[in-house]
Amino acid sequence: MAHLIVTGGSSGIGLEVARVYLAKGYRVTLMARRADLLKTARDELLTANPATPDAIFLVSVDVCNETEMRAAVIAAETEYGPCDVLVTSAGRVDPQFFDSQSSEVFDAQLAVNFFGTVYAVRAVLAGMKQRRSGRIMLISSGAALIGIPAYSAYCASKSALTGFAEALRLEAHGYGVSVSICYPPDTLTPQYEREISLRPPIAQVLMGTVRPWRPKTVAQLLVDGTERGKRQVHFGLTLKLLSCFSAFIKPVMFWRLARLTA
Ligand SMILES: NC(=O)c1ccc[n+]([C@@H]2O[C@H](COP(=O)([O-])OP(=O)(O)OC[C@H]3O[C@@H](n4cnc5c(N)ncnc54)[C@H](OP(=O)(O)O)[C@@H]3O)[C@@H](O)[C@H]2O)c1
């Protein structure tokens, strides 16, 4: 049986990704910090998939701690065998203007979103290359495609993943390992609900008032992209256009924002 490891698997998009892979017959390791939330997630998955009681392994781990992450992956691979698919969903966002945000909160976003992803990849990549087989999907954000006021740490951490994914994809080429990255839009999850209450109006102007996506839809598209080894996965025409034609679209958006806020 194939094995998925998903960081941030106890909630939101990560949890839905786990659900999709369970339905495909995978064994699934969920990683996150809070053990109680992991157990609740497992119960929820089992209610929907009663035939899979032995297919879900839980590891309580902080992705920011590389030693812990390595141990977590070793524990998961000991339980279910080599990791066939890694999806890095653990993330955080704390909207706040740069000069009001403490360095701790700024750095913590970089630590989870960027280094937490790097550590997870480092823990599985050598094995995948050796076996000449594996799929990696990094979850970035639409916020990686354009700078957003009050999101400096988040934008920086998520856009750093783009360069990381591109370089890694080229390095992994020829080893049977695909590296993909996706840029989800606003998605109805606990992270979004917390974020929206902190999002300042100027950020909302730039981001537009789009109805948040369902995590199930995002997860399904993301899994399809992972399985096809796509370089990038976008959600909806607007973000796809922004990605492809950013040099033309961004100046217009920034001009409009400047006029609206003058
Ligand atoms: N929701 C959106 O609108 C949206 C849009 C674009 C991109 N994204 C990205 O999609 C990913 C998933 O977001 P979501 O909305 O599904 O969030 P969520 O529902 O809040 O879930 C976040 C998950 O990450 C885990 N996590 C957070 N910090 C961690 C750490 N240091 N170590 C290990 N696990 C950690 C959380 O569990 P613990 O707290 O127990 O550790 C939880 O399982 C994130 O990378 C996010 O940035 C979300």
The ligand as a MOL file (V3000), in Angstrom:
LIG
                    3D

  0  0  0     0  0            999 V3000
M  V30 BEGIN CTAB
M  V30 COUNTS 48 52 0 0 0
M  V30 BEGIN ATOM
M  V30 1 N -7.0460 28.6560 4.2290 0
M  V30 2 C -6.6390 29.5100 3.3080 0
M  V30 3 O -7.3480 30.4740 2.9350 0
M  V30 4 C -5.2980 29.2860 2.6430 0
M  V30 5 C -5.0380 30.0060 1.4580 0
M  V30 6 C -3.8120 29.8140 0.8360 0
M  V30 7 C -2.8650 28.9480 1.3730 0
M  V30 8 N -3.1560 28.2820 2.5450 0 CHG=1
M  V30 9 C -2.1160 27.4030 3.0710 0
M  V30 10 O -2.6200 26.0880 3.1360 0
M  V30 11 C -2.0010 25.3920 4.2180 0
M  V30 12 C -3.0850 24.7980 5.1110 0
M  V30 13 O -3.8340 25.8620 5.6520 0
M  V30 14 P -5.2660 25.6470 6.3240 0
M  V30 15 O -6.0590 26.8330 6.0060 0
M  V30 16 O -5.7480 24.2910 5.9990 0 CHG=-1
M  V30 17 O -4.8390 25.7770 7.8640 0
M  V30 18 P -5.4190 25.1140 9.2020 0
M  V30 19 O -6.7620 24.5490 8.9840 0
M  V30 20 O -5.2030 26.1420 10.2640 0
M  V30 21 O -4.3950 23.9120 9.4510 0
M  V30 22 C -3.0370 24.1660 9.7000 0
M  V30 23 C -2.3930 22.8590 10.0910 0
M  V30 24 O -1.0090 23.0690 10.2720 0
M  V30 25 C -0.6120 22.5610 11.5520 0
M  V30 26 N 0.5380 23.3190 12.0130 0
M  V30 27 C 0.6170 24.6590 12.2160 0
M  V30 28 N 1.8300 24.9720 12.6840 0
M  V30 29 C 2.5340 23.8110 12.7720 0
M  V30 30 C 3.8330 23.4730 13.2140 0
M  V30 31 N 4.6980 24.3960 13.6540 0
M  V30 32 N 4.2300 22.1720 13.1730 0
M  V30 33 C 3.3620 21.2220 12.7340 0
M  V30 34 N 2.1290 21.4750 12.2990 0
M  V30 35 C 1.7050 22.7640 12.3350 0
M  V30 36 C -1.8740 22.7260 12.4140 0
M  V30 37 O -1.9130 21.8860 13.5540 0
M  V30 38 P -1.2340 22.3330 14.9610 0
M  V30 39 O -1.5620 23.7820 15.1480 0
M  V30 40 O -1.8220 21.4180 15.9760 0
M  V30 41 O 0.2340 22.1100 14.8030 0
M  V30 42 C -2.9250 22.2870 11.3960 0
M  V30 43 O -2.9450 20.8820 11.2990 0
M  V30 44 C -1.1390 26.4090 4.9490 0
M  V30 45 O 0.1910 26.2710 4.5220 0
M  V30 46 C -1.7160 27.7420 4.4910 0
M  V30 47 O -0.7910 28.7750 4.5560 0
M  V30 48 C -4.3550 28.4330 3.1820 0
M  V30 END ATOM
M  V30 BEGIN BOND
M  V30 1 1 1 2
M  V30 2 2 2 3
M  V30 3 1 2 4
M  V30 4 1 4 5
M  V30 5 2 4 48
M  V30 6 2 5 6
M  V30 7 1 6 7
M  V30 8 2 7 8
M  V30 9 1 8 9
M  V30 10 1 8 48
M  V30 11 1 9 10
M  V30 12 1 9 46
M  V30 13 1 10 11
M  V30 14 1 11 12
M  V30 15 1 11 44
M  V30 16 1 12 13
M  V30 17 1 13 14
M  V30 18 2 14 15
M  V30 19 1 14 16
M  V30 20 1 14 17
M  V30 21 1 17 18
M  V30 22 2 18 19
M  V30 23 1 18 20
M  V30 24 1 18 21
M  V30 25 1 21 22
M  V30 26 1 22 23
M  V30 27 1 23 24
M  V30 28 1 23 42
M  V30 29 1 24 25
M  V30 30 1 25 26
M  V30 31 1 25 36
M  V30 32 1 26 27
M  V30 33 1 26 35
M  V30 34 2 27 28
M  V30 35 1 28 29
M  V30 36 1 29 30
M  V30 37 2 29 35
M  V30 38 1 30 31
M  V30 39 2 30 32
M  V30 40 1 32 33
M  V30 41 2 33 34
M  V30 42 1 34 35
M  V30 43 1 36 37
M  V30 44 1 36 42
M  V30 45 1 37 38
M  V30 46 2 38 39
M  V30 47 1 38 40
M  V30 48 1 38 41
M  V30 49 1 42 43
M  V30 50 1 44 45
M  V30 51 1 44 46
M  V30 52 1 46 47
M  V30 END BOND
M  V30 END CTAB
M  END
